[in-house]
């Protein structure tokens, strides 16, 4: 058992928009089921568009404390905040965090479904990255 209480990999969704992150988390939960913990970090400290690096670090540390975390980001300062947070993690925490180079929406849904099957954070991140090549038309 891990820090999230159920042994599942945690998804950390980092976006410039709190609403976007929350909506994506809701969609991923509806598709993957309620067993996958999903943490959203969206918006700047004042609630505007942007990224709160402190919250990103806290979310990554919390995910690392459990079965591991898959981190997905949208763009710009979200990516920079995740990169900065990686430098603040202990070696043990780093071993429990996978940052997926994947499209945010497709990657989050794919990772959530994978995590719902009990896979590792490394496996869920790989599935998220595979979503990059799925044709839509």
N, C-alpha and C positions, 0 to 999 in steps of 0.2 A: 504494500500500500504506500502511497506517496502523499505529498503535501496537499494535493487537490482532493484527496479522499477516495478516489476510485481507480487509480492506477493508469488512467488515460493520459496521453500526451496532451499538453496544453497548447492551444493556438494563441499567438499574440499578434493581433492585427494592428498595424501602425499606419495611420492615415492623417492627412492634413485636416480632415473633417470628422468631427465626432459623430455626426449623423451618418456619414458614409460608413464608418467603422461599425456603428451600432446596427445599421441595416444589414450589412454583410454578415455580422455575427448572427443575427436573427435568421437570415436565409440559411447559413451553414448549419445552424442548430436544427432547423426544420428538415433539412436534407439528411444530415448525419445522425440526428437523434440527440438526446439530452446528456449523454454520458461524456461528451467531449467538452472539457473546460475551454472557454474562449474568453480571452481578455482583450478589451479594446483600448487603444490609446489614440485618441483623435483630438486634434485641435491644440491650440496654444494655451498657455496658462490662463489667459483672460477669456477663453472661449472662442476666440476668433480662429480663422484658418491658420494652421501652422503646426508645429510639433513641440511637445513638452519633453525635452530630453530626460529630465528627472523621472517622469512617469514611465518613459520607455525603459529606463534602467530598472526601475522597481518592478515592472511587469516581466522583464526578462529574468531578473533574479528570482521572482516568485515561480515562474515556469520552470526554471532550472532546479528548483528545490524539489520538484515532484518527479514525474516520470520523464521529464524533459519537455522542451518547448520547440515549436516550429514558429519562427517569426516571419511574417510577410509584411511588406511595405508598399506604399504607393510610389512616391517620387521625391526628389529634391531633399529637403531638410529631414524628411522621415528617414531616408537612407543614411544621411549624415548622422542623425541621432542614434540610429541602430549601430552604425560603425563606432561611434564614440562610446556607446554603452558596452560594446564588446571589449573595449580596452579596460573597462572598469570591473569586468567579471573575474572571479578567481579561476584558476585552471580547472577546478572541479565543476564550476558553473559553466564554463566554456564547453566542457565535454558533454553537457546536457542541453545545449542550445544549438539548433540548426537554423540558419537563415536561408530561406528559400529564394532563389533567383527565379521568381515566377510572377505571372500576372496576379494582381491582388485578388480579384474576384474568383477567377477560375482556380487559382492556386489554393485559396482558402477553402473552397468547397471540396476540392480534391483531397487536401490534407485532412480536413475534418472527417470525410468519409473513411480515409485510410486510418486515422486515429481511432475511429469508432470500432475498428476491427482488432484493436489491441497492438498495433505495430509500434515500432520505436519512433522516436523523433527523427532519426536519420531516414528511415523508410518513408515516413509521412512527408518529409521535405522533398525527397526524391519524386514522390508521386505528384506533389505540387508543381515541381519543375517540369514534369512531363506534360502538365496541362498547357504549357506554353505552345506546344506543337499541335494541339487539337484544332482541326479545322472547324470553322463555324458554318461555312457554306459549302 
